[in-house]
Amino acid sequence: MYPDSEILFPPRCIEQLGDLRGPKWQDLVCRISQLPRNHGEVLAFGLMMIRLGSCLTCDLDSYRASLGCCTCARRTVSGYKEDDTSLIEVYRNSLDEVLVFVQQKQPLSVALLIQEDLTTVPSTLPLT
């Protein structure tokens, strides 16, 4: 019905979010948009966006779905009331969750979808 709607935040929309906030956000989006889609940081960014945009409550008959995922994501990031530091902190919390999840023993079907080498995940992200 809506060809641009995927119900959960798609990684293809990440690069479209870079111009919505300040330089720290832009740097984060630029770096993450260059990573493979199965990288831990991309997964964490997706998790953050799914939670912020309430993707789990979206359905194909909703107004949000009619907008398309990228437009909905842009509205979500633009409408975030806190500053960029707070938004990046939400991302860092999602990244921590993903890293804990990835370190657990996963069924083969899940393990094959996750990039094995997460050594490129920076230990610190700019927050100030």
N, C-alpha and C positions, 0 to 999 in steps of 0.2 A: 504494500500500500504506500509506504513512505520509503523510497529507496535509499535515503540518506540516514535512516534510523537503524541502529544496531542494538538498541535497548541498553547495553552496557557501554560505557565510554570506550571508543576505539582509539588506539594509539595514532592513527592517521590524523587525528585532530590536534595533537599536541602542538605542532609547529604553528598552528593558527592562533594559539593563545599567548604568544610571546609579546605582542604589542599592547597588551591590555593593562600592564602594570609597570612598575619601575625597573631600574637596571638590574637589580638582584634577581627579580623574577624573570626578566628577559634572558639573563645568563643561564639560569636554571633550565628554562624551556629550550634554549638553543642547544645546550649540552645534551639534554635528554632526547631531543628530537633526532640527534645524530646516532643514537645507540640502537642496537638491534631490538626488535619488539619483544624478545624474550629475556631481555636484560632486567636485572632486579630493580634498577631505578625506573625503568619504563613501567614495570608491573606496579611499583609503589606509586608512581604518578597516577596510573589508572585507578588504583585503589582509592587514592585521595579524591579523584574526580568523581568516582562512583558514589562515594559517601557525600561529598559536597553537593552534587547535583541530584541526589536521591534517585539514582538510576534504577534501583531495585523496585521502586514504586511506579516506574514508567511502564506504560503499555502502548500498543500500537494505535489505540483509539484516543490517546491523550494529546493535549495541545503540545506538550514538550516533544513528543514523537513527531508531530506534524512539522515542527521546526527543523528537525534533524539534529543529530548528536553534536555536530560541531557548533551549530548556532546555540544550542542549549548550553554547551560547555563554555562558550564565550560569555553568555549571559551569567552563568554561574560564577566565573572568575571575576567578571566586571562587577558583579553585585556583592562580592565578598566584602564585608563591612570592616574587617580589621586591616592592619597595614601589611606590607609585603613580608615583614619579619614573621608575623603570625602565620601567614599563609605558608611560608617556607618551613616553619616549625610543624605545621600539619603534615606537610610532605615528609619531613624527617621522621615523624612518628609512624607514618605509613611505611617508610623505608625500613625502619626498625622491625616492624611487624613482618614485612616480606622477608627480611634476612633471617629472622627466627624461623619462619615457615620453611624457607629453603634449606636451612641447616638440619631440619628434621628428616627422617627417612620418609621418602615419598614413594607411592606406587609408581611403577615404571611409566605408566601413561602420563603421570604428572611430571616426573623427573625429566622426561624427554622434551617437555615444553619449556623448561626453565634452563636458562644459560648456566652452564656449570661454573664458569670462571667469573666470580663476582669480585675479583681483586681490583677491578677498575672502579668500584664504588668508592668515592672519596670518603675518608673517615670523618671529615668535617666539611660542612657546607657553610657558606657565608650567611650569617644571621644579622649582622649589624651593618 
